[in-house]
Amino acid sequence: MLGRLSGMFGANRPPGAKPRRSRVNLQRRFTVMSMTAQGSMSRVQRALDNQSGRTVCLKVQFRDKQQAAAARTSKDEARPEEGDIGLKITHPNVVRTFECGESTQGEHFVVMEFIDGVSLQYIRESNSADLGRKIDLLIQAAEGLAAIHQVGYIHHDINPRNFLVNREEQVKLIDFGLAVPNTPVFRRPGNRTGTLQYMAPELLRREPTDERLDIFSFGVVAFEFITGRLPYESAQANSLAMMLQRINHDPLDPTIAEPRLHPALAQILRRATARKKEDRYKSMRNLINDLEALPPEARTLDGSSRSTTSAPEPAREPVSTSTESFEFDPDQFLETSVPAEAPAPEADATAADAKSTGGVFMLKSGPKYMIRKSRHFDRRVKMIQRQFGDKVELVHMIPAVDIDRAESYWHERFKDRRESGEWFALSDDQVAEFKACTEMPFDH
């Protein structure tokens, strides 16, 4: 026993080595309240921490996936765990990490504040903010990213789903699953991770990188948030053509996407999304300064004064503190993205709700479809109809006892389509395949 203790804490421990943490029995420590998201690399749950008594976001990484991701980065320096990065950052615009460690099952877990709010993507798609409010939210988002850079990390997956806005209108940057130290080892060519629609051209060109790849991604987020369009658009989102467009062509000019933009705001978007990193902002602080210096007339379109209450506030849908991202390999021409907006934690069921049907369902709005899960089907559909309008119609619903497993199967089945957005196009054959299912195929 003394020998083991000495190896853990004493002089026999190698210099610079981390002290071992006691493994945590997650089933005893936490009471899971709801599953909020599950992707290819982790599962995220809203849970009660029985030790502290607070509601938290519990993210548990799949060990084999995390090891594979780490193996694809630097061979000379270990990739830090997501929780260890989070513990080093304390900022009002960054999700707070309370604890991280290893479970008794050998899984890395992270305990974070649970954010009851919506993503920047949700705010854009619901058209629930005027330009002035959008700029205010972007300044907060930029402050969060600047805090990541200040402590010496590159986030590597800046996209609108990784910025959440809570009920107090405070933006929080989340998800350090792909973050790496801003050191020479990790700036070498080869670490091609992120979300394709927001990925910097130098990543695709296999060039050395730095924090300016995050600045580009933020610029794309801001461009899309303000204009409603991406600076690089392609009818074939998962194709080589999309990557070549970004490598060989300059982005769409913001005044073409939205002709009413003030010149000062348009110039910020141009500089943030410059194809050559030498032409971009050198730091997020410079970008923030320019956003804060915008004149009042730049905060409206055509100089019209719009109240933030002019558009109805959408029904708030709680979003998990983490979304899922994937490793990207340009050689296979695969799009990397988080899944469609993480399903909301379901509210505690009433006696009537407890009898409602649960399963995976397909909705249709115009030419596009959405696939979601719910343990309380009727309530979930009504929530989506309130969010997107009464024109949303039910196509088919597949009952399932194991909801999370069912959602995972259908996510993988339509992965190439779902990663293009919350609503996506499907062929008649794909719709027919979904409608033909009367129960979940659990052999997959």
C-alpha positions as a Markdown table, in Angstrom:
| # | Residue | x | y | z |
|---|---|---|---|---|
| 1 | Met | 0.0 | 0.0 | 0.0 |
| 2 | Leu | 2.8 | 2.4 | 0.9 |
| 3 | Gly | 4.5 | 1.7 | -2.3 |
| 4 | Arg | 1.4 | 2.4 | -4.3 |
| 5 | Leu | 0.8 | 5.7 | -2.5 |
| 6 | Ser | 4.4 | 6.7 | -3.1 |
| 7 | Gly | 4.1 | 5.9 | -6.8 |
| 8 | Met | 1.0 | 8.1 | -6.9 |
| 9 | Phe | 2.1 | 11.1 | -4.9 |
| 10 | Gly | 5.6 | 10.7 | -3.8 |
| 11 | Ala | 9.1 | 11.2 | -5.1 |
| 12 | Asn | 8.9 | 8.2 | -7.3 |
| 13 | Arg | 6.5 | 9.9 | -9.6 |
| 14 | Pro | 8.2 | 11.1 | -12.8 |
| 15 | Pro | 8.8 | 14.9 | -13.0 |
| 16 | Gly | 6.0 | 16.6 | -14.7 |
| 17 | Ala | 3.7 | 13.6 | -14.5 |
| 18 | Lys | 0.1 | 14.2 | -13.5 |
| 19 | Pro | -1.0 | 12.8 | -10.2 |
| 20 | Arg | -3.4 | 9.9 | -10.6 |
| 21 | Arg | -7.1 | 10.7 | -9.9 |
| 22 | Ser | -9.4 | 8.3 | -8.2 |
| 23 | Arg | -11.8 | 6.7 | -10.6 |
| 24 | Val | -15.4 | 7.8 | -10.2 |
| 25 | Asn | -18.4 | 5.5 | -10.2 |
| 26 | Leu | -20.6 | 7.6 | -12.4 |
| 27 | Gln | -23.8 | 5.6 | -11.7 |
| 28 | Arg | -23.4 | 6.3 | -7.9 |
| 29 | Arg | -22.2 | 9.9 | -8.2 |
| 30 | Phe | -24.8 | 11.2 | -10.7 |
| 31 | Thr | -28.5 | 10.7 | -11.2 |
| 32 | Val | -29.2 | 11.1 | -14.9 |
| 33 | Met | -32.2 | 13.2 | -15.6 |
| 34 | Ser | -32.2 | 13.1 | -19.4 |
| 35 | Met | -30.0 | 12.2 | -22.3 |
| 36 | Thr | -29.4 | 15.5 | -24.2 |
| 37 | Ala | -27.2 | 14.3 | -27.1 |
| 38 | Gln | -25.2 | 11.2 | -28.3 |
| 39 | Gly | -22.9 | 11.2 | -31.2 |
| 40 | Ser | -19.9 | 9.2 | -32.4 |
| 41 | Met | -17.5 | 10.3 | -29.7 |
| 42 | Ser | -19.5 | 10.9 | -26.5 |
| 43 | Arg | -22.8 | 10.9 | -24.8 |
| 44 | Val | -24.1 | 14.0 | -23.0 |
| 45 | Gln | -26.5 | 13.9 | -20.2 |
| 46 | Arg | -28.3 | 16.3 | -17.9 |
| 47 | Ala | -27.6 | 15.0 | -14.4 |
| 48 | Leu | -27.9 | 15.7 | -10.7 |
| 49 | Asp | -24.6 | 15.7 | -9.0 |
| 50 | Asn | -25.4 | 13.8 | -5.8 |
| 51 | Gln | -22.2 | 15.1 | -4.2 |
| 52 | Ser | -22.7 | 18.9 | -4.8 |
| 53 | Gly | -26.5 | 18.9 | -5.2 |
| 54 | Arg | -26.4 | 20.9 | -8.4 |
| 55 | Thr | -27.7 | 20.1 | -11.9 |
| 56 | Val | -24.8 | 19.7 | -14.3 |
| 57 | Cys | -24.0 | 18.6 | -17.8 |
| 58 | Leu | -22.2 | 15.2 | -17.7 |
| 59 | Lys | -20.2 | 14.4 | -20.9 |
| 60 | Val | -18.8 | 10.9 | -21.1 |
| 61 | Gln | -16.4 | 10.1 | -23.9 |
| 62 | Phe | -16.2 | 6.8 | -25.6 |
| 63 | Arg | -12.7 | 5.6 | -24.9 |
| 64 | Asp | -12.0 | 3.9 | -28.2 |
| 65 | Lys | -13.1 | 7.0 | -30.2 |
| 66 | Gln | -11.1 | 9.4 | -28.0 |
| 67 | Gln | -8.0 | 7.3 | -28.4 |
| 68 | Ala | -8.4 | 7.2 | -32.1 |
| 69 | Ala | -8.9 | 10.9 | -32.3 |
| 70 | Ala | -5.7 | 11.5 | -30.2 |
| 71 | Ala | -3.7 | 9.2 | -32.4 |
| 72 | Arg | -4.5 | 11.3 | -35.5 |
| 73 | Thr | -3.0 | 14.4 | -34.0 |
| 74 | Ser | 0.6 | 15.0 | -32.9 |
| 75 | Lys | 2.8 | 11.9 | -32.4 |
| 76 | Asp | 5.3 | 14.0 | -30.5 |
| 77 | Glu | 3.0 | 15.5 | -27.8 |
| 78 | Ala | 0.0 | 14.1 | -26.1 |
| 79 | Arg | -3.3 | 15.7 | -27.0 |
| 80 | Pro | -4.8 | 17.1 | -23.7 |
| 81 | Glu | -8.1 | 15.8 | -22.5 |
| 82 | Glu | -11.1 | 18.0 | -23.0 |
| 83 | Gly | -11.8 | 18.4 | -19.3 |
| 84 | Asp | -8.2 | 19.4 | -18.5 |
| 85 | Ile | -8.5 | 22.2 | -21.1 |
| 86 | Gly | -11.8 | 23.4 | -19.7 |
| 87 | Leu | -10.5 | 23.6 | -16.1 |
| 88 | Lys | -7.8 | 26.1 | -17.3 |
| 89 | Ile | -10.4 | 28.6 | -18.6 |
| 90 | Thr | -12.5 | 30.8 | -16.4 |
| 91 | His | -14.5 | 33.3 | -18.4 |
| 92 | Pro | -18.1 | 34.4 | -18.4 |
| 93 | Asn | -18.4 | 33.6 | -22.1 |
| 94 | Val | -17.0 | 30.1 | -21.8 |
| 95 | Val | -18.8 | 27.1 | -20.4 |
| 96 | Arg | -17.6 | 26.4 | -16.9 |
| 97 | Thr | -15.9 | 23.1 | -16.2 |
| 98 | Phe | -16.3 | 21.8 | -12.7 |
| 99 | Glu | -14.4 | 18.6 | -12.8 |
| 100 | Cys | -13.0 | 15.9 | -15.1 |
| 101 | Gly | -11.6 | 12.5 | -14.6 |
| 102 | Glu | -11.9 | 8.8 | -15.4 |
| 103 | Ser | -14.8 | 6.6 | -14.6 |
| 104 | Thr | -14.6 | 3.1 | -13.1 |
| 105 | Gln | -15.3 | 1.9 | -16.6 |
| 106 | Gly | -12.2 | 3.6 | -18.0 |
| 107 | Glu | -14.1 | 6.5 | -19.7 |
| 108 | His | -13.0 | 10.1 | -19.6 |
| 109 | Phe | -15.8 | 12.3 | -18.2 |
| 110 | Val | -16.3 | 16.0 | -17.9 |
| 111 | Val | -18.7 | 17.8 | -15.5 |
| 112 | Met | -19.8 | 21.2 | -16.7 |
| 113 | Glu | -22.5 | 23.8 | -16.0 |
| 114 | Phe | -25.7 | 22.9 | -17.6 |
| 115 | Ile | -26.8 | 25.7 | -20.0 |
| 116 | Asp | -30.5 | 26.2 | -20.4 |
| 117 | Gly | -30.6 | 28.0 | -23.7 |
| 118 | Val | -30.4 | 27.9 | -27.5 |
| 119 | Ser | -27.6 | 28.0 | -30.0 |
| 120 | Leu | -26.6 | 30.8 | -32.4 |
| 121 | Gln | -27.8 | 28.5 | -35.1 |
| 122 | Tyr | -31.3 | 28.3 | -33.5 |
| 123 | Ile | -31.5 | 32.1 | -33.2 |
| 124 | Arg | -30.5 | 32.5 | -36.9 |
| 125 | Glu | -32.9 | 29.9 | -38.2 |
| 126 | Ser | -35.8 | 31.1 | -36.0 |
| 127 | Asn | -35.2 | 34.8 | -37.1 |
| 128 | Ser | -35.6 | 35.9 | -33.5 |
| 129 | Ala | -33.0 | 38.6 | -33.4 |
| 130 | Asp | -32.5 | 41.9 | -35.2 |
| 131 | Leu | -29.1 | 43.0 | -36.4 |
| 132 | Gly | -28.2 | 45.0 | -33.2 |
| 133 | Arg | -28.8 | 42.0 | -31.0 |
| 134 | Lys | -26.9 | 39.7 | -33.3 |
| 135 | Ile | -23.8 | 42.0 | -33.1 |
| 136 | Asp | -24.1 | 42.1 | -29.3 |
| 137 | Leu | -24.2 | 38.2 | -29.2 |
| 138 | Leu | -21.3 | 38.0 | -31.7 |
| 139 | Ile | -19.2 | 40.3 | -29.5 |
| 140 | Gln | -19.8 | 38.0 | -26.5 |
| 141 | Ala | -19.0 | 34.9 | -28.6 |
| 142 | Ala | -15.8 | 36.5 | -29.8 |
| 143 | Glu | -14.8 | 37.3 | -26.2 |
| 144 | Gly | -15.2 | 33.6 | -25.4 |
| 145 | Leu | -13.0 | 32.5 | -28.3 |
| 146 | Ala | -10.4 | 35.2 | -27.3 |
| 147 | Ala | -10.3 | 33.7 | -23.8 |
| 148 | Ile | -9.4 | 30.3 | -25.3 |
| 149 | His | -6.6 | 31.8 | -27.4 |
| 150 | Gln | -5.3 | 33.7 | -24.4 |
| 151 | Val | -4.7 | 30.6 | -22.4 |
| 152 | Gly | -2.8 | 29.0 | -25.3 |
| 153 | Tyr | -5.3 | 26.8 | -27.1 |
| 154 | Ile | -6.8 | 26.6 | -30.6 |
| 155 | His | -10.5 | 25.5 | -30.4 |
| 156 | His | -10.6 | 23.8 | -33.9 |
| 157 | Asp | -14.4 | 23.5 | -34.1 |
| 158 | Ile | -15.9 | 27.0 | -34.1 |
| 159 | Asn | -19.4 | 26.7 | -35.5 |
| 160 | Pro | -22.8 | 28.2 | -34.5 |
| 161 | Arg | -23.9 | 25.1 | -32.6 |
| 162 | Asn | -20.9 | 25.5 | -30.2 |
| 163 | Phe | -22.1 | 28.9 | -29.0 |
| 164 | Leu | -25.1 | 28.7 | -26.6 |
| 165 | Val | -27.1 | 31.6 | -25.3 |
| 166 | Asn | -28.7 | 31.2 | -21.9 |
| 167 | Arg | -31.9 | 32.8 | -20.6 |
| 168 | Glu | -29.8 | 35.8 | -19.3 |
| 169 | Glu | -28.7 | 36.5 | -22.9 |
| 170 | Gln | -25.1 | 35.4 | -22.0 |
| 171 | Val | -23.2 | 33.6 | -24.8 |
| 172 | Lys | -21.2 | 30.5 | -23.8 |
| 173 | Leu | -18.6 | 28.8 | -26.0 |
| 174 | Ile | -18.6 | 25.0 | -25.5 |
| 175 | Asp | -16.9 | 21.8 | -26.6 |
| 176 | Phe | -13.2 | 21.5 | -26.4 |
| 177 | Gly | -13.2 | 18.0 | -27.8 |
| 178 | Leu | -11.0 | 18.9 | -30.7 |
| 179 | Ala | -9.0 | 21.7 | -29.1 |
| 180 | Val | -5.2 | 21.5 | -29.1 |
| 181 | Pro | -2.4 | 23.6 | -27.6 |
| 182 | Asn | -1.2 | 26.5 | -29.7 |
| 183 | Thr | 2.3 | 25.1 | -29.9 |
| 184 | Pro | 4.7 | 24.3 | -32.9 |
| 185 | Val | 3.9 | 20.6 | -32.6 |
| 186 | Phe | 0.2 | 21.1 | -33.0 |
| 187 | Arg | 0.5 | 23.8 | -35.6 |
| 188 | Arg | 2.1 | 21.4 | -38.1 |
| 189 | Pro | 0.1 | 20.3 | -41.1 |
| 190 | Gly | -2.0 | 17.2 | -40.5 |
| 191 | Asn | -4.5 | 18.1 | -37.8 |
| 192 | Arg | -7.5 | 18.3 | -40.0 |
| 193 | Thr | -10.4 | 18.5 | -37.6 |
| 194 | Gly | -13.5 | 20.7 | -37.4 |
| 195 | Thr | -16.7 | 21.3 | -39.3 |
| 196 | Leu | -16.3 | 21.5 | -43.0 |
| 197 | Gln | -18.6 | 24.5 | -43.7 |
| 198 | Tyr | -16.6 | 26.6 | -41.2 |
| 199 | Met | -13.1 | 25.2 | -41.9 |
| 200 | Ala | -10.2 | 27.4 | -42.9 |
| 201 | Pro | -8.7 | 26.9 | -46.3 |
| 202 | Glu | -5.2 | 26.3 | -44.9 |
| 203 | Leu | -6.5 | 23.2 | -43.2 |
| 204 | Leu | -7.7 | 21.8 | -46.5 |
| 205 | Arg | -4.4 | 22.8 | -48.2 |
| 206 | Arg | -2.4 | 20.9 | -45.4 |
| 207 | Glu | -0.5 | 24.0 | -44.5 |
| 208 | Pro | 0.8 | 25.0 | -41.0 |
| 209 | Thr | -1.9 | 26.5 | -38.9 |
| 210 | Asp | -2.4 | 28.8 | -35.9 |
| 211 | Glu | -5.2 | 30.5 | -34.1 |
| 212 | Arg | -6.2 | 32.3 | -37.3 |
| 213 | Leu | -8.0 | 29.1 | -38.4 |
| 214 | Asp | -10.4 | 29.8 | -35.5 |
| 215 | Ile | -10.7 | 33.4 | -36.6 |
| 216 | Phe | -11.7 | 32.3 | -40.1 |
| 217 | Ser | -14.3 | 29.9 | -38.6 |
| 218 | Phe | -15.7 | 32.7 | -36.4 |
| 219 | Gly | -15.8 | 34.9 | -39.5 |
| 220 | Val | -18.0 | 32.3 | -41.3 |
| 221 | Val | -20.2 | 32.0 | -38.2 |
| 222 | Ala | -20.6 | 35.8 | -38.1 |
| 223 | Phe | -21.2 | 36.0 | -41.9 |
| 224 | Glu | -23.9 | 33.4 | -41.8 |
| 225 | Phe | -25.5 | 34.8 | -38.6 |
| 226 | Ile | -25.8 | 38.3 | -40.1 |
| 227 | Thr | -26.5 | 37.6 | -43.8 |
| 228 | Gly | -28.2 | 34.2 | -43.6 |
| 229 | Arg | -25.8 | 32.8 | -46.1 |
| 230 | Leu | -22.5 | 31.0 | -46.0 |
| 231 | Pro | -19.5 | 32.8 | -47.7 |
| 232 | Tyr | -18.8 | 29.5 | -49.5 |
| 233 | Glu | -21.9 | 27.8 | -50.9 |
| 234 | Ser | -22.2 | 24.6 | -52.9 |
| 235 | Ala | -25.0 | 22.5 | -54.1 |
| 236 | Gln | -22.9 | 19.5 | -53.3 |
| 237 | Ala | -22.0 | 20.0 | -49.6 |
| 238 | Asn | -20.1 | 16.7 | -49.3 |
| 239 | Ser | -18.1 | 16.9 | -52.5 |
| 240 | Leu | -14.6 | 17.6 | -53.5 |
| 241 | Ala | -15.9 | 20.6 | -55.4 |
| 242 | Met | -16.9 | 22.3 | -52.1 |
| 243 | Met | -13.3 | 22.0 | -50.8 |
| 244 | Leu | -11.7 | 23.1 | -54.1 |
| 245 | Gln | -14.0 | 26.2 | -54.1 |
| 246 | Arg | -12.6 | 27.2 | -50.7 |
| 247 | Ile | -9.0 | 26.5 | -51.7 |
| 248 | Asn | -9.1 | 28.3 | -55.1 |
| 249 | His | -11.7 | 31.1 | -54.8 |
| 250 | Asp | -12.4 | 34.0 | -52.6 |
| 251 | Pro | -15.5 | 33.9 | -50.4 |
| 252 | Leu | -18.7 | 35.6 | -51.4 |
| 253 | Asp | -18.7 | 39.3 | -50.7 |
| 254 | Pro | -21.0 | 40.1 | -47.7 |
| 255 | Thr | -22.7 | 43.0 | -49.6 |
| 256 | Ile | -23.8 | 40.5 | -52.2 |
| 257 | Ala | -25.3 | 38.3 | -49.5 |
| 258 | Glu | -26.9 | 41.3 | -47.8 |
| 259 | Pro | -26.7 | 44.5 | -49.8 |
| 260 | Arg | -28.1 | 46.6 | -46.9 |
| 261 | Leu | -25.0 | 46.0 | -44.7 |
| 262 | His | -23.1 | 49.1 | -43.5 |
| 263 | Pro | -19.6 | 49.3 | -45.1 |
| 264 | Ala | -17.9 | 49.0 | -41.7 |
| 265 | Leu | -19.6 | 45.8 | -40.8 |
| 266 | Ala | -19.1 | 44.4 | -44.3 |
| 267 | Gln | -15.4 | 45.1 | -44.0 |
| 268 | Ile | -15.2 | 43.2 | -40.7 |
| 269 | Leu | -16.8 | 40.1 | -42.4 |
| 270 | Arg | -14.4 | 40.4 | -45.4 |
| 271 | Arg | -11.3 | 40.5 | -43.2 |
| 272 | Ala | -12.4 | 37.7 | -40.9 |
| 273 | Thr | -13.1 | 35.3 | -43.8 |
| 274 | Ala | -10.2 | 36.2 | -45.9 |
| 275 | Arg | -9.0 | 33.1 | -47.9 |
| 276 | Lys | -5.3 | 33.9 | -47.1 |
| 277 | Lys | -4.6 | 33.9 | -43.4 |
| 278 | Glu | -2.1 | 36.8 | -43.8 |
| 279 | Asp | -5.1 | 39.0 | -44.8 |
| 280 | Arg | -7.2 | 38.1 | -41.8 |
| 281 | Tyr | -7.3 | 39.6 | -38.3 |
| 282 | Lys | -4.2 | 38.8 | -36.4 |
| 283 | Ser | -6.1 | 38.2 | -33.2 |
| 284 | Met | -9.7 | 37.9 | -31.9 |
| 285 | Arg | -9.0 | 41.1 | -29.8 |
| 286 | Asn | -8.6 | 43.1 | -32.9 |
| 287 | Leu | -11.8 | 41.7 | -34.3 |
| 288 | Ile | -13.7 | 42.5 | -31.1 |
| 289 | Asn | -12.4 | 46.1 | -31.1 |
| 290 | Asp | -13.8 | 46.6 | -34.6 |
| 291 | Leu | -17.1 | 45.1 | -33.7 |
| 292 | Glu | -17.4 | 47.3 | -30.6 |
| 293 | Ala | -16.4 | 50.4 | -32.6 |
| 294 | Leu | -19.2 | 50.0 | -35.1 |
| 295 | Pro | -21.3 | 53.2 | -35.4 |
| 296 | Pro | -25.0 | 53.1 | -34.4 |
| 297 | Glu | -26.1 | 53.1 | -38.1 |
| 298 | Ala | -24.1 | 49.9 | -38.7 |
| 299 | Arg | -26.3 | 48.0 | -36.2 |
| 300 | Thr | -29.4 | 48.3 | -38.5 |
| 301 | Leu | -30.2 | 47.5 | -42.1 |
| 302 | Asp | -30.9 | 50.6 | -44.2 |
| 303 | Gly | -30.7 | 52.7 | -41.0 |
| 304 | Ser | -34.1 | 51.4 | -39.9 |
| 305 | Ser | -34.5 | 51.0 | -36.1 |
| 306 | Arg | -35.7 | 47.6 | -35.2 |
| 307 | Ser | -36.6 | 46.6 | -31.7 |
| 308 | Thr | -35.4 | 43.3 | -30.4 |
| 309 | Thr | -39.0 | 42.5 | -29.6 |
| 310 | Ser | -40.2 | 43.1 | -33.2 |
| 311 | Ala | -39.8 | 39.4 | -33.9 |
| 312 | Pro | -41.6 | 37.1 | -31.6 |
| 313 | Glu | -39.3 | 35.3 | -29.1 |
| 314 | Pro | -39.4 | 31.6 | -30.1 |
| 315 | Ala | -40.3 | 28.9 | -27.6 |
| 316 | Arg | -37.1 | 28.2 | -25.8 |
| 317 | Glu | -35.7 | 24.8 | -26.4 |
| 318 | Pro | -33.0 | 23.7 | -23.8 |
| 319 | Val | -29.8 | 22.7 | -25.6 |
| 320 | Ser | -27.2 | 20.5 | -24.1 |
| 321 | Thr | -23.9 | 22.0 | -23.0 |
| 322 | Ser | -22.1 | 19.9 | -25.7 |
| 323 | Thr | -22.5 | 19.1 | -29.3 |
| 324 | Glu | -20.6 | 16.5 | -31.2 |
| 325 | Ser | -17.8 | 17.0 | -33.7 |
| 326 | Phe | -15.8 | 14.6 | -35.8 |
| 327 | Glu | -12.3 | 14.1 | -37.2 |
| 328 | Phe | -12.0 | 15.2 | -40.8 |
| 329 | Asp | -10.1 | 13.4 | -43.6 |
| 330 | Pro | -10.1 | 15.4 | -46.9 |
| 331 | Asp | -8.8 | 12.3 | -48.6 |
| 332 | Gln | -12.1 | 10.7 | -48.2 |
| 333 | Phe | -14.1 | 13.8 | -49.0 |
| 334 | Leu | -16.2 | 13.5 | -45.9 |
| 335 | Glu | -18.1 | 16.4 | -44.4 |
| 336 | Thr | -17.4 | 16.9 | -40.7 |
| 337 | Ser | -20.1 | 18.5 | -38.6 |
| 338 | Val | -22.0 | 18.2 | -35.4 |
| 339 | Pro | -25.2 | 16.4 | -35.7 |
| 340 | Ala | -28.3 | 18.5 | -36.1 |
| 341 | Glu | -29.2 | 20.6 | -33.1 |
| 342 | Ala | -28.9 | 18.4 | -30.0 |
| 343 | Pro | -32.3 | 17.1 | -28.9 |
| 344 | Ala | -33.7 | 19.0 | -25.9 |
| 345 | Pro | -33.8 | 17.4 | -22.5 |
| 346 | Glu | -37.3 | 16.3 | -22.0 |
| 347 | Ala | -39.2 | 17.9 | -19.0 |
| 348 | Asp | -40.3 | 15.7 | -16.2 |
| 349 | Ala | -43.3 | 13.7 | -17.4 |
| 350 | Thr | -46.7 | 14.2 | -15.9 |
| 351 | Ala | -49.0 | 11.3 | -15.3 |
| 352 | Ala | -50.6 | 11.9 | -18.7 |
| 353 | Asp | -47.3 | 12.4 | -20.5 |
| 354 | Ala | -46.0 | 9.1 | -19.0 |
| 355 | Lys | -48.5 | 7.3 | -21.2 |
| 356 | Ser | -47.6 | 9.1 | -24.4 |
| 357 | Thr | -45.8 | 7.3 | -27.2 |
| 358 | Gly | -42.0 | 7.5 | -27.6 |
| 359 | Gly | -39.9 | 6.9 | -30.7 |
| 360 | Val | -38.1 | 8.3 | -33.7 |
| 361 | Phe | -40.1 | 10.4 | -36.1 |
| 362 | Met | -39.8 | 12.2 | -39.4 |
| 363 | Leu | -41.2 | 15.6 | -40.1 |
| 364 | Lys | -41.6 | 17.5 | -43.4 |
| 365 | Ser | -41.6 | 21.2 | -44.1 |
| 366 | Gly | -41.8 | 22.1 | -47.7 |
| 367 | Pro | -39.2 | 20.0 | -49.6 |
| 368 | Lys | -37.1 | 19.2 | -46.5 |
| 369 | Tyr | -37.2 | 16.8 | -43.7 |
| 370 | Met | -36.2 | 16.5 | -40.0 |
| 371 | Ile | -35.6 | 13.3 | -38.0 |
| 372 | Arg | -35.8 | 13.6 | -34.2 |
| 373 | Lys | -36.5 | 11.4 | -31.2 |
| 374 | Ser | -38.7 | 11.9 | -28.1 |
| 375 | Arg | -39.9 | 9.9 | -25.2 |
| 376 | His | -43.1 | 12.0 | -25.3 |
| 377 | Phe | -43.9 | 12.2 | -29.0 |
| 378 | Asp | -47.0 | 14.5 | -29.0 |
| 379 | Arg | -45.4 | 17.2 | -26.9 |
| 380 | Arg | -42.2 | 17.1 | -28.9 |
| 381 | Val | -44.0 | 17.6 | -32.3 |
| 382 | Lys | -46.0 | 20.5 | -30.9 |
| 383 | Met | -42.8 | 22.2 | -29.7 |
| 384 | Ile | -41.2 | 21.9 | -33.2 |
| 385 | Gln | -44.4 | 23.2 | -34.8 |
| 386 | Arg | -44.3 | 26.2 | -32.6 |
| 387 | Gln | -40.7 | 26.7 | -33.5 |
| 388 | Phe | -41.0 | 26.3 | -37.3 |
| 389 | Gly | -44.7 | 27.0 | -38.0 |
| 390 | Asp | -47.9 | 24.9 | -38.5 |
| 391 | Lys | -46.8 | 23.8 | -42.0 |
| 392 | Val | -44.6 | 21.2 | -40.3 |
| 393 | Glu | -46.3 | 17.8 | -41.0 |
| 394 | Leu | -45.6 | 14.4 | -39.6 |
| 395 | Val | -44.4 | 11.8 | -42.1 |
| 396 | His | -43.9 | 8.7 | -40.0 |
| 397 | Met | -43.1 | 7.7 | -36.4 |
| 398 | Ile | -41.3 | 4.5 | -35.4 |
| 399 | Pro | -42.0 | 3.4 | -31.8 |
| 400 | Ala | -38.9 | 2.4 | -29.8 |
| 401 | Val | -38.2 | 1.4 | -26.2 |
| 402 | Asp | -34.5 | 2.3 | -26.4 |
| 403 | Ile | -34.9 | 5.8 | -27.7 |
| 404 | Asp | -31.2 | 6.7 | -27.7 |
| 405 | Arg | -30.2 | 3.6 | -29.6 |
| 406 | Ala | -32.9 | 4.2 | -32.1 |
| 407 | Glu | -31.9 | 7.8 | -32.7 |
| 408 | Ser | -28.2 | 6.8 | -33.1 |
| 409 | Tyr | -29.2 | 4.2 | -35.8 |
| 410 | Trp | -31.2 | 6.7 | -37.9 |
| 411 | His | -28.6 | 9.4 | -37.4 |
| 412 | Glu | -25.9 | 7.1 | -38.9 |
| 413 | Arg | -28.3 | 6.0 | -41.7 |
| 414 | Phe | -28.8 | 9.6 | -42.9 |
| 415 | Lys | -25.5 | 11.0 | -41.6 |
| 416 | Asp | -24.4 | 12.6 | -44.9 |
| 417 | Arg | -27.7 | 14.5 | -45.1 |
| 418 | Arg | -28.3 | 15.4 | -41.5 |
| 419 | Glu | -24.9 | 17.0 | -41.2 |
| 420 | Ser | -25.8 | 19.6 | -43.8 |
| 421 | Gly | -28.3 | 21.2 | -41.3 |
| 422 | Glu | -31.3 | 20.8 | -39.1 |
| 423 | Trp | -33.6 | 20.3 | -42.1 |
| 424 | Phe | -32.3 | 18.4 | -45.1 |
| 425 | Ala | -33.3 | 16.9 | -48.4 |
| 426 | Leu | -34.2 | 13.2 | -48.8 |
| 427 | Ser | -34.9 | 11.1 | -51.9 |
| 428 | Asp | -38.3 | 9.4 | -52.3 |
| 429 | Asp | -36.6 | 6.1 | -51.7 |
| 430 | Gln | -35.1 | 7.3 | -48.4 |
| 431 | Val | -38.4 | 8.5 | -47.2 |
| 432 | Ala | -40.0 | 5.3 | -48.3 |
| 433 | Glu | -37.4 | 3.3 | -46.4 |
| 434 | Phe | -38.2 | 5.3 | -43.2 |
| 435 | Lys | -41.9 | 4.9 | -43.6 |
| 436 | Ala | -41.6 | 1.2 | -44.1 |
| 437 | Cys | -40.2 | 0.7 | -40.6 |
| 438 | Thr | -42.8 | -0.3 | -38.0 |
| 439 | Glu | -40.3 | -1.1 | -35.3 |
| 440 | Met | -36.6 | -0.4 | -34.6 |
| 441 | Pro | -34.1 | -2.7 | -36.4 |
| 442 | Phe | -32.0 | -3.4 | -33.3 |
| 443 | Asp | -29.7 | -5.8 | -35.1 |
| 444 | His | -27.8 | -2.7 | -36.5 |
